[in-house]
C-alpha cells in the first residue's frame, strides 16, 4: 500500500500544487491534504479515490 509520504512525493514529481493536482484528479482538495498528511502512515481512503489519485500521478508523469 502507498504511504502519505509516497503520495506527496509522487504529486511533487508531477510539478502540480496540491490544489491543482486534486482538481485534475477530480478529488476534493481537503481529501488530497488528508491523504498527504497522514503522518507517514497508510492514509484512509476509499478505493475509488485512490484509483483517481493513481491515475493522475501516472498522467502527470507522462506529461513531464
HELIX and SHEET records of a PDB file:
HELIX    1   1 UNK A    4  UNK A   14  1                                  11    
HELIX    2   2 UNK A   18  UNK A   25  1                                   8    
HELIX    3   3 UNK A   29  UNK A   36  1                                   8    
HELIX    4   4 UNK A   47  UNK A   63  1                                  17    
END                                                                             
